[in-house]
Amino acid sequence: MTRIAYFDCISGISGDMTLGALVDLGVDAAAIEAAVRSMGLPDLTIRSETVKKCGFRAVSVKIDHPPEHAHRHLHHIAEMIDRADGVDPAAKELAHRIFQHVALAEAKVHGTTIEKVHFHEVGAIDSIADIVGTAVAMNELGIESIIASPVPTGCGEITIAHGRVSVPAPATAELLCGIPIAESDIKAELTTPTGAAILKACATRFGALPAMRIDSVGYGAGTRDLDGQANVLRVLLGEIEDDQSAGDDHVIESDRVVVLETNVDDSTPEQLADCADRLMTAGALDVFQIPCGMKKGRSAVLLSAIAPSSRVGLLERIIFEHSTSIGIRRHVVDRHKLSRRSVSVETKFGPVRGKVVALPGGAERFTVEDDDARELATSNQTSTAEIRKEAAIAWQQS
């Protein structure tokens, strides 16, 4: 069994929300305060209190410290972490890892190196306390793996040290690369750079709540009150079977997509084929047609398109314009998929492209690109089966 925490980020994630949820799970705020103070911050205090968010109880954490105007570099923060004799080595390693991700994101955004980048919001004392405190609390709880839901960022604009920017802020967007984003029309910054960095460094998988035994649930409160939903981060702590935990996290990936579907009984096959081709060209992940029966016994086709959320509007327009559909159903679904990579192998017929899929358990599966197989078969006056056989042999030998 593996000790696991599931981060339910329905209202985003920030450093203080994370710390509040972990305190609610049973970590002593005074112990976190003592650990953070050992970084050379003797005047810092950490207060926790129970609050209500949209009628739900949650823990709010406040960091108090004397005013300061320092803009720290990564090495300044690293030195503070290293000299903290109250922080366990495992927690130090995690804190270093989180700040490293922040530095890489800030360096890319500002076109500089991680050694030269200035920390602003994340370099402030309260953010340092949130990150180091989170590392201390996770170590105290014995958390071995983190899975998180897709993350909403909010929308609109905010003002940061460099002026007015769109949500998500530049560094937050950079940190969220590779992390599934949940659509949100809330005009607020739901996910902060600190929250994004914690997920980047700690989460091994994203998706729906996994099959797990829940031992306890913690709720961390955000500072803002949101209309229609509680501004809290929920963390479910428990255990998961080893064959479902981090061992296969590099194999099974998760994201969230939209399924568009419509039933049509008066489109010609040629019209539907053209519509499907246009949908794929416009960015659909897949398009398929299923024969079905409609009212009055009419034969029809269920046309479905799997779409990334960013392409939904365009793909709906294509369906309306290039089929006889007068209504489209939408379903937001979580998707699990095996990790894959593109390769090219050399055969006696020439180079052949293919995909390598990583299977649970460590094995890999090689599949030839059909277009390459057909083109080489035609130019070499042989069969696609022969091309696939030679490519499979070349893959095994490589």
C-alpha positions in Angstrom: 0.0 0.0 0.0 1.1 3.6 -0.8 0.3 6.6 1.3 -1.4 9.0 -1.1 -3.1 12.4 -1.1 -5.6 13.4 -3.7 -5.8 17.2 -4.3 -9.3 18.2 -5.3 -8.7 21.6 -6.9 -12.2 22.6 -7.8 -11.5 26.2 -6.8 -7.8 26.2 -7.8 -4.8 26.0 -5.5 -2.5 28.3 -3.6 0.2 28.0 -1.0 -2.0 29.0 1.9 -4.9 26.7 0.8 -2.5 23.8 0.6 -1.0 24.5 4.0 -4.5 25.0 5.5 -5.7 21.6 4.1 -2.6 19.8 5.5 -3.1 21.5 8.9 -6.7 20.3 8.8 -5.4 16.8 8.2 -3.7 16.9 11.6 -0.3 18.6 11.3 0.4 20.9 14.2 0.6 24.5 13.0 3.0 25.3 15.9 5.4 22.6 14.7 5.3 24.0 11.1 6.0 27.5 12.6 9.0 26.2 14.6 10.5 24.6 11.4 10.0 27.7 9.3 11.5 29.9 12.0 14.6 27.8 12.0 15.3 29.2 8.5 16.4 32.5 10.2 12.9 33.9 10.6 12.5 34.2 14.4 9.8 36.8 14.2 7.5 34.8 11.9 4.2 33.4 13.3 1.7 31.0 11.7 -1.9 31.2 12.8 -4.6 28.8 11.8 -8.3 29.2 12.4 -11.5 27.6 11.3 -13.6 29.6 8.9 -16.7 29.1 6.7 -16.7 29.2 2.9 -20.1 29.1 1.3 -21.3 27.3 4.5 -18.5 24.7 4.5 -15.9 24.5 7.3 -12.2 24.9 6.3 -8.9 25.9 7.9 -7.4 29.3 7.1 -3.7 29.8 7.6 -2.2 33.3 8.1 1.6 34.1 8.0 2.6 37.1 10.1 6.1 38.6 9.9 7.7 42.1 10.0 7.5 44.1 6.7 10.3 43.6 4.3 11.3 44.8 0.8 13.8 42.1 -0.2 13.9 40.6 -3.8 15.6 37.3 -3.4 17.5 35.1 -5.8 17.2 31.3 -5.8 20.5 30.9 -4.0 19.3 33.2 -1.2 16.2 31.0 -0.6 18.3 27.8 -1.0 20.7 29.0 1.8 17.7 29.7 4.0 16.4 26.2 3.5 19.8 24.6 4.0 20.4 26.3 7.4 17.0 25.3 8.8 17.9 22.8 11.5 14.2 22.3 12.3 13.4 21.0 8.8 13.8 17.3 8.0 16.2 16.5 5.1 13.3 15.0 3.1 11.3 18.2 3.5 14.3 20.3 2.5 14.7 18.3 -0.7 11.0 18.8 -1.6 11.2 22.5 -0.8 14.3 22.9 -3.0 12.5 21.0 -5.8 9.4 23.3 -5.6 11.6 26.5 -5.7 13.6 25.0 -8.6 10.4 24.7 -10.7 9.5 28.3 -9.8 13.0 29.5 -10.9 12.8 27.7 -14.2 9.4 29.2 -15.0 10.4 32.7 -14.0 13.7 32.5 -15.9 11.8 31.5 -19.1 9.2 34.2 -18.7 11.8 36.9 -18.2 14.4 35.6 -20.6 17.1 35.1 -18.0 18.8 32.3 -16.1 17.7 30.7 -12.9 20.7 32.2 -11.2 19.8 35.7 -12.1 16.0 35.6 -11.8 14.5 37.7 -9.1 11.7 36.2 -7.0 8.9 38.7 -6.2 5.6 37.2 -4.9 7.1 33.7 -4.4 10.2 35.2 -2.8 8.1 36.9 -0.1 8.3 35.6 3.4 4.7 34.3 3.4 5.2 32.4 0.2 8.5 30.9 1.4 6.7 29.8 4.6 3.8 28.3 2.5 6.2 26.2 0.4 8.6 25.1 3.2 5.6 24.6 5.6 3.9 22.5 2.9 7.0 20.3 2.5 7.3 19.9 6.3 3.6 19.0 6.6 3.7 16.5 3.7 6.7 14.8 5.3 4.9 14.7 8.7 1.9 13.1 7.1 4.0 10.5 5.4 2.6 11.3 1.9 4.4 9.2 -0.7 2.4 10.2 -3.8 0.0 12.9 -4.9 -2.7 12.7 -7.5 -4.6 15.9 -8.4 -7.7 16.9 -10.3 -7.5 19.1 -13.4 -6.8 22.6 -12.3 -8.9 25.7 -13.0 -7.0 29.0 -13.3 -9.8 31.5 -13.3 -9.9 34.3 -15.9 -9.7 38.1 -16.2 -6.7 40.2 -15.2 -4.6 40.8 -12.1 -1.8 43.2 -11.1 1.6 41.8 -10.2 5.1 43.3 -9.6 5.5 43.7 -13.4 2.2 45.3 -14.1 -1.2 44.1 -15.3 -1.4 40.6 -16.8 -4.0 38.1 -17.8 -5.0 35.1 -15.7 -3.2 32.8 -15.4 -0.1 35.0 -14.7 2.9 34.3 -16.9 4.9 32.2 -14.4 1.7 30.3 -13.4 1.0 29.4 -17.0 4.6 28.2 -17.5 4.4 26.1 -14.4 1.1 24.6 -15.6 2.6 23.3 -18.8 1.8 19.6 -19.0 -0.9 19.8 -16.3 -4.5 19.4 -17.4 -6.5 22.6 -17.0 -10.2 22.7 -16.0 -12.3 25.4 -17.7 -13.4 28.2 -15.5 -15.2 31.5 -16.1 -14.6 32.9 -12.6 -13.0 36.3 -12.9 -10.3 35.8 -10.3 -6.8 34.2 -9.9 -7.8 30.7 -8.6 -4.3 29.2 -9.0 -1.3 31.1 -7.9 2.4 30.5 -8.8 3.0 28.9 -5.4 0.1 26.5 -5.9 1.1 25.6 -9.4 4.7 25.0 -8.3 3.5 22.6 -5.6 1.6 20.6 -8.1 4.4 20.7 -10.6 6.9 19.3 -8.1 4.7 16.8 -6.3 1.8 15.5 -8.4 2.6 12.4 -10.3 -0.8 12.0 -12.0 -3.9 14.1 -12.8 -7.5 13.0 -13.2 -10.5 11.8 -11.3 -10.4 10.5 -7.7 -8.6 7.1 -7.9 -9.7 3.9 -6.2 -8.3 4.4 -2.7 -9.1 4.0 1.0 -9.8 7.4 2.5 -8.5 7.9 6.0 -9.2 11.6 6.5 -10.1 14.7 4.5 -8.7 18.2 5.0 -10.0 21.6 3.7 -7.8 24.6 3.2 -9.5 28.0 2.7 -8.5 30.6 0.2 -8.7 34.3 1.1 -11.3 35.2 -1.5 -15.1 34.5 -1.3 -16.5 33.1 -4.6 -20.0 33.3 -5.8 -21.7 29.9 -6.0 -18.9 27.7 -4.7 -16.6 27.3 -1.7 -13.1 28.6 -2.2 -11.4 25.7 -0.7 -8.8 23.1 -1.6 -9.9 19.6 -0.5 -7.2 17.0 0.2 -8.2 13.4 0.7 -5.5 11.4 2.5 -5.4 7.6 2.5 -3.9 4.6 0.9 -3.9 3.0 -2.6 -2.9 -0.4 -3.8 0.7 -0.4 -5.0 -0.2 -1.5 -8.5 -2.4 1.6 -8.8 0.1 4.0 -7.4 3.2 5.8 -8.5 4.9 2.8 -10.2 2.8 3.3 -13.3 2.3 7.0 -13.2 4.8 7.5 -16.1 2.6 5.1 -18.2 -1.0 6.3 -17.6 -1.7 9.9 -18.3 -4.9 11.8 -17.6 -6.6 14.8 -19.1 -10.1 16.2 -19.7 -11.8 16.5 -23.1 -15.2 17.4 -24.5 -17.3 14.9 -26.5 -19.6 16.5 -29.1 -22.3 14.3 -30.6 -25.3 14.7 -32.8 -27.8 12.4 -34.4 -28.5 13.1 -38.1 -30.9 11.2 -40.4 -30.8 13.4 -43.5 -27.1 13.9 -44.3 -25.5 12.1 -47.2 -22.5 9.8 -46.6 -20.4 12.1 -48.7 -21.5 15.1 -46.6 -20.7 13.3 -43.3 -17.3 12.2 -44.7 -16.5 15.8 -45.6 -17.6 17.0 -42.2 -15.5 14.4 -40.4 -12.4 15.4 -42.5 -13.0 19.1 -41.6 -13.3 18.3 -37.9 -10.0 16.4 -37.9 -8.3 19.3 -39.8 -9.6 21.8 -37.3 -8.1 20.0 -34.3 -10.5 17.2 -33.2 -8.7 14.4 -31.4 -10.9 11.8 -33.1 -14.1 11.7 -35.1 -16.4 8.6 -35.6 -19.8 7.6 -36.9 -22.1 5.0 -35.5 -25.2 3.8 -37.3 -28.4 4.2 -35.1 -32.2 4.4 -35.4 -34.2 7.5 -34.7 -37.8 8.4 -34.3 -40.3 7.0 -36.9 -37.9 4.1 -37.5 -35.5 6.2 -39.6 -31.9 5.0 -40.1 -29.4 7.6 -38.9 -25.9 8.2 -37.9 -24.5 9.3 -34.5 -21.6 11.7 -35.4 -19.2 12.1 -32.5 -16.1 14.3 -32.1 -13.6 14.2 -29.3 -12.3 17.8 -28.8 -9.9 19.7 -26.6 -11.8 22.4 -24.7 -10.0 25.1 -26.7 -11.5 23.9 -30.0 -15.1 23.2 -28.9 -16.6 26.4 -30.4 -14.9 25.9 -33.8 -15.8 22.2 -34.1 -19.4 22.9 -33.2 -19.6 25.5 -36.0 -18.2 23.0 -38.5 -20.8 20.4 -37.5 -23.6 22.9 -37.9 -22.3 24.2 -41.2 -21.3 20.9 -42.9 -24.0 18.5 -41.7 -27.7 18.7 -41.3 -27.5 18.7 -37.5 -29.8 21.1 -35.6 -28.5 20.2 -32.1 -25.2 19.1 -30.5 -24.8 17.4 -27.1 -21.7 18.1 -25.0 -20.1 15.8 -22.4 -17.0 16.8 -20.4 -15.1 13.6 -19.7 -11.9 12.5 -17.9 -9.6 10.5 -20.1 -6.8 8.0 -19.2 -4.3 7.3 -21.9 -1.0 5.5 -22.2 2.2 7.6 -22.7 3.6 7.4 -26.2 6.5 8.7 -28.3 7.3 8.9 -32.0 10.2 7.0 -33.5 11.7 6.1 -36.9 13.3 2.8 -37.7 15.5 1.9 -40.6 14.4 -1.1 -42.8 15.7 -2.4 -46.2 12.8 -0.6 -47.7 13.7 2.8 -46.1 12.9 4.6 -42.9 9.5 3.9 -41.3 7.8 6.0 -38.7 5.9 4.6 -35.8 4.6 5.1 -32.3 5.9 3.4 -29.2 3.3 3.0 -26.4 4.4 2.3 -22.8 2.3 -0.4 -21.2 1.6 -0.9 -17.5 4.3 -3.3 -16.2 7.1 -1.8 -18.2 6.6 -3.4 -21.7 6.4 -1.3 -24.9 4.3 -1.7 -28.0 5.4 -0.5 -31.5 2.9 0.4 -34.2 3.8 1.5 -37.7 2.3 4.7 -39.2 -0.2 3.5 -41.8 0.7 6.3 -44.3 4.4 5.3 -44.2 3.5 1.6 -44.7 1.3 2.3 -47.7 3.8 4.7 -49.3 6.8 2.3 -49.0 4.7 -0.7 -50.1 3.7 1.2 -53.3 7.2 2.4 -54.1 8.8 -1.0 -53.4 6.0 -3.0 -55.0 5.3 -5.1 -51.9 2.6 -5.4 -49.3 1.9 -3.2 -46.3 2.1 -6.5 -44.2 5.8 -6.9 -45.4 6.6 -3.3 -44.5 5.1 -3.8 -41.0 7.0 -7.0 -40.4 10.3 -5.5 -41.4 9.6 -2.4 -39.3 8.8 -4.6 -36.3 12.0 -6.5 -36.7 14.0 -3.3 -36.9 12.3 -2.0 -33.7 13.1 -5.2 -31.8 16.7 -5.0 -32.9 17.0 -1.4 -31.9 
